C-alpha cells in the first residue's frame, strides 16, 4: 500500500491520470479460482481447458471465453449484448443476435451430451443465455 500526501493541484493531476487509465483499459476483476466444477464438467481457467467426465473438450478461444464468462455466475441471465461486449469489447455490429446464437450453438455441440436438450447453457427467451447445469435425475 502506498500513501501519498498531496495538495489539491497534485490530487487533481492524479485524478486525471486515473480517469485516463480507466478510459484506456477496461479492467475486469475475476475471482482467484483456477477451476470451476459442476457435476461432470470442469473449467480450468488457468490452462484454458474444459473437461466433461475427465475428457478434454476442444474449444476455440471465443468459445472458452464465452463459457467461462457465463459459468463464473451460474444462474445469472446474460443478454446477447453483454456476451458480445465481453467477447468483442472494441467492436460494434448490427449482427449481435446472429453472432451470439452461432457461438452458443457451436459451444453446445461440443459441450452438451445432447445439444437439442441442453444441460449447461440455457436460452432465456427474449433475454439471452444463462449457465445453469441441470442435475442428473
KEGU-436552 format. One record per residue (C-alpha): residue number from 1; residue in one letter; x, y, z. Coordinates in nm, 4 decimals. Example, Ala and Ser with C-alpha at 12.3 -4.5 7.8 and 13.67 -1.06 7.14 Angstrom:
<nodes>
num = 1&residu = a&X = 1.2300&Y = -0.4500&Z = 0.7800
num = 2&residu = s&X = 1.3670&Y = -0.1060&Z = 0.7140
</nodes>
This chain:
<nodes>
num = 1&residu = x&X = 0.0000&Y = 0.0000&Z = 0.0000
num = 2&residu = x&X = 0.1295&Y = 0.3449&Z = -0.0920
num = 3&residu = x&X = 0.0261&Y = 0.6561&Z = 0.0983
num = 4&residu = x&X = 0.0780&Y = 0.9931&Z = -0.0652
num = 5&residu = x&X = 0.0241&Y = 1.3339&Z = 0.0881
num = 6&residu = x&X = -0.0836&Y = 1.5590&Z = -0.1961
num = 7&residu = x&X = -0.2061&Y = 1.9143&Z = -0.2209
num = 8&residu = x&X = -0.5193&Y = 1.9975&Z = -0.4244
num = 9&residu = x&X = -0.3352&Y = 2.0598&Z = -0.7526
num = 10&residu = x&X = -0.1400&Y = 1.7346&Z = -0.7231
num = 11&residu = x&X = -0.4583&Y = 1.5449&Z = -0.6351
num = 12&residu = x&X = -0.6285&Y = 1.6835&Z = -0.9477
num = 13&residu = x&X = -0.3386&Y = 1.5608&Z = -1.1597
num = 14&residu = x&X = -0.3601&Y = 1.2144&Z = -1.0022
num = 15&residu = x&X = -0.7387&Y = 1.2102&Z = -1.0606
num = 16&residu = x&X = -0.6885&Y = 1.2960&Z = -1.4295
num = 17&residu = x&X = -0.4297&Y = 1.0212&Z = -1.4655
num = 18&residu = x&X = -0.6633&Y = 0.7674&Z = -1.3036
num = 19&residu = x&X = -0.9508&Y = 0.8757&Z = -1.5326
num = 20&residu = x&X = -0.7257&Y = 0.8335&Z = -1.8368
num = 21&residu = x&X = -0.6224&Y = 0.4869&Z = -1.7197
num = 22&residu = x&X = -0.9883&Y = 0.3908&Z = -1.6649
num = 23&residu = x&X = -1.0775&Y = 0.5062&Z = -2.0174
num = 24&residu = x&X = -0.7813&Y = 0.3319&Z = -2.1786
num = 25&residu = x&X = -0.8001&Y = -0.0013&Z = -2.0007
num = 26&residu = x&X = -1.1123&Y = -0.1953&Z = -1.9242
num = 27&residu = x&X = -1.0422&Y = -0.3875&Z = -1.6086
num = 28&residu = x&X = -1.2305&Y = -0.6992&Z = -1.5119
num = 29&residu = x&X = -1.1885&Y = -0.8473&Z = -1.1688
num = 30&residu = x&X = -1.2039&Y = -1.2244&Z = -1.1809
num = 31&residu = x&X = -1.2136&Y = -1.4247&Z = -0.8611
num = 32&residu = x&X = -0.8916&Y = -1.6134&Z = -0.7896
num = 33&residu = x&X = -1.0245&Y = -1.9546&Z = -0.8888
num = 34&residu = x&X = -0.8258&Y = -2.1792&Z = -1.1132
num = 35&residu = x&X = -1.1107&Y = -2.4236&Z = -1.1782
num = 36&residu = x&X = -1.4888&Y = -2.4239&Z = -1.1733
num = 37&residu = x&X = -1.6551&Y = -2.7620&Z = -1.1228
num = 38&residu = x&X = -2.0154&Y = -2.8552&Z = -1.1949
num = 39&residu = x&X = -2.1130&Y = -3.2238&Z = -1.1568
num = 40&residu = x&X = -1.9389&Y = -3.3763&Z = -1.4614
num = 41&residu = x&X = -1.7949&Y = -3.0511&Z = -1.6048
num = 42&residu = x&X = -1.4693&Y = -2.8798&Z = -1.5049
num = 43&residu = x&X = -1.3498&Y = -2.5470&Z = -1.6442
num = 44&residu = x&X = -0.9827&Y = -2.4763&Z = -1.5773
num = 45&residu = x&X = -0.9331&Y = -2.1030&Z = -1.6270
num = 46&residu = x&X = -0.5545&Y = -2.1094&Z = -1.5848
num = 47&residu = x&X = -0.4989&Y = -2.3741&Z = -1.8518
num = 48&residu = x&X = -0.7968&Y = -2.2629&Z = -2.0676
num = 49&residu = x&X = -0.9252&Y = -2.6189&Z = -2.0756
num = 50&residu = x&X = -1.2661&Y = -2.7787&Z = -2.0287
num = 51&residu = x&X = -1.3293&Y = -3.1373&Z = -1.9229
num = 52&residu = x&X = -1.6530&Y = -3.3365&Z = -1.9203
num = 53&residu = x&X = -1.6236&Y = -3.6636&Z = -1.7301
num = 54&residu = x&X = -1.2458&Y = -3.6022&Z = -1.7231
num = 55&residu = x&X = -1.2284&Y = -3.5965&Z = -2.1049
num = 56&residu = x&X = -1.0971&Y = -3.2734&Z = -2.2546
num = 57&residu = x&X = -1.3311&Y = -3.0823&Z = -2.4850
num = 58&residu = x&X = -1.1509&Y = -2.8763&Z = -2.7501
num = 59&residu = x&X = -1.2886&Y = -2.5205&Z = -2.7646
num = 60&residu = x&X = -1.1877&Y = -2.2128&Z = -2.9590
num = 61&residu = x&X = -1.0676&Y = -1.9109&Z = -2.7624
num = 62&residu = x&X = -1.4034&Y = -1.7372&Z = -2.8137
num = 63&residu = x&X = -1.5996&Y = -2.0438&Z = -2.7060
num = 64&residu = x&X = -1.3860&Y = -2.0829&Z = -2.3943
num = 65&residu = x&X = -1.4157&Y = -1.7137&Z = -2.3080
num = 66&residu = x&X = -1.7950&Y = -1.7204&Z = -2.3504
num = 67&residu = x&X = -1.8281&Y = -2.0364&Z = -2.1400
num = 68&residu = x&X = -1.6078&Y = -1.9009&Z = -1.8620
num = 69&residu = x&X = -1.7975&Y = -1.5699&Z = -1.8642
num = 70&residu = x&X = -2.1316&Y = -1.7478&Z = -1.8196
num = 71&residu = x&X = -2.0062&Y = -2.0129&Z = -1.5757
num = 72&residu = x&X = -1.8490&Y = -1.7641&Z = -1.3354
num = 73&residu = x&X = -2.2010&Y = -1.6597&Z = -1.2357
num = 74&residu = x&X = -2.4223&Y = -1.9684&Z = -1.2645
num = 75&residu = x&X = -2.7912&Y = -1.8905&Z = -1.2922
num = 76&residu = x&X = -2.7393&Y = -1.5291&Z = -1.3967
num = 77&residu = x&X = -2.9040&Y = -1.4399&Z = -1.7257
num = 78&residu = x&X = -2.6745&Y = -1.2520&Z = -1.9639
num = 79&residu = x&X = -2.8146&Y = -1.0609&Z = -2.2592
num = 80&residu = x&X = -2.6700&Y = -1.1290&Z = -2.6025
num = 81&residu = x&X = -2.5341&Y = -0.7750&Z = -2.5951
num = 82&residu = x&X = -2.3500&Y = -0.8376&Z = -2.2665
num = 83&residu = x&X = -2.1942&Y = -1.1561&Z = -2.4017
num = 84&residu = x&X = -2.0974&Y = -0.9826&Z = -2.7268
num = 85&residu = x&X = -1.9485&Y = -0.6852&Z = -2.5393
num = 86&residu = x&X = -1.7415&Y = -0.9230&Z = -2.3242
num = 87&residu = x&X = -1.6060&Y = -1.1076&Z = -2.6284
num = 88&residu = x&X = -1.5637&Y = -0.8081&Z = -2.8604
num = 89&residu = x&X = -1.5170&Y = -0.5017&Z = -2.6358
num = 90&residu = x&X = -1.3945&Y = -0.2712&Z = -2.9129
num = 91&residu = x&X = -1.6287&Y = -0.3722&Z = -3.1949
num = 92&residu = x&X = -1.9786&Y = -0.2625&Z = -3.2879
num = 93&residu = x&X = -2.2033&Y = -0.4509&Z = -3.5260
num = 94&residu = x&X = -2.5674&Y = -0.4979&Z = -3.6110
num = 95&residu = x&X = -2.5357&Y = -0.8774&Z = -3.6193
num = 96&residu = x&X = -2.5062&Y = -0.9381&Z = -3.2445
num = 97&residu = x&X = -2.8016&Y = -1.1801&Z = -3.2285
num = 98&residu = x&X = -2.6712&Y = -1.3995&Z = -3.5090
num = 99&residu = x&X = -2.3098&Y = -1.3951&Z = -3.3876
num = 100&residu = x&X = -2.4004&Y = -1.4955&Z = -3.0320
num = 101&residu = x&X = -2.6569&Y = -1.7521&Z = -3.1486
num = 102&residu = x&X = -2.3954&Y = -1.9223&Z = -3.3709
num = 103&residu = x&X = -2.1328&Y = -1.9127&Z = -3.0951
num = 104&residu = x&X = -2.3676&Y = -2.0685&Z = -2.8381
num = 105&residu = x&X = -2.4832&Y = -2.3311&Z = -3.0897
num = 106&residu = x&X = -2.1222&Y = -2.4267&Z = -3.1637
num = 107&residu = x&X = -2.0379&Y = -2.4342&Z = -2.7931
num = 108&residu = x&X = -2.3393&Y = -2.6555&Z = -2.7190
num = 109&residu = x&X = -2.2418&Y = -2.9015&Z = -2.9950
num = 110&residu = x&X = -1.9053&Y = -2.9517&Z = -2.8281
num = 111&residu = x&X = -2.0097&Y = -2.9242&Z = -2.4650
num = 112&residu = x&X = -2.3555&Y = -3.0740&Z = -2.4287
num = 113&residu = x&X = -2.4170&Y = -3.4507&Z = -2.4196
num = 114&residu = x&X = -2.7376&Y = -3.3766&Z = -2.6191
num = 115&residu = x&X = -2.7283&Y = -3.0271&Z = -2.7762
num = 116&residu = x&X = -3.1032&Y = -3.0406&Z = -2.8512
num = 117&residu = x&X = -3.1700&Y = -3.0722&Z = -2.4766
num = 118&residu = x&X = -2.9027&Y = -2.8530&Z = -2.3165
num = 119&residu = x&X = -2.7764&Y = -2.9432&Z = -1.9734
num = 120&residu = x&X = -2.5446&Y = -2.6460&Z = -1.9194
num = 121&residu = x&X = -2.6265&Y = -2.3414&Z = -2.1326
num = 122&residu = x&X = -2.9906&Y = -2.2418&Z = -2.1446
num = 123&residu = x&X = -3.1660&Y = -1.9798&Z = -2.3527
num = 124&residu = x&X = -3.3966&Y = -1.7376&Z = -2.1742
num = 125&residu = x&X = -3.6379&Y = -1.6388&Z = -2.4492
num = 126&residu = x&X = -3.6291&Y = -1.2714&Z = -2.5341
num = 127&residu = x&X = -3.3389&Y = -1.2028&Z = -2.2984
num = 128&residu = x&X = -3.0253&Y = -1.4109&Z = -2.3561
num = 129&residu = x&X = -2.8457&Y = -1.7084&Z = -2.2048
num = 130&residu = x&X = -2.7513&Y = -1.8492&Z = -1.8677
num = 131&residu = x&X = -2.5206&Y = -2.1217&Z = -1.7461
num = 132&residu = x&X = -2.7109&Y = -2.3424&Z = -1.5066
num = 133&residu = x&X = -2.6127&Y = -2.7088&Z = -1.5012
num = 134&residu = x&X = -2.9092&Y = -2.9428&Z = -1.4643
num = 135&residu = x&X = -2.8675&Y = -3.2209&Z = -1.2137
num = 136&residu = x&X = -2.8896&Y = -3.5810&Z = -1.3313
num = 137&residu = x&X = -3.2232&Y = -3.7348&Z = -1.2387
</nodes>
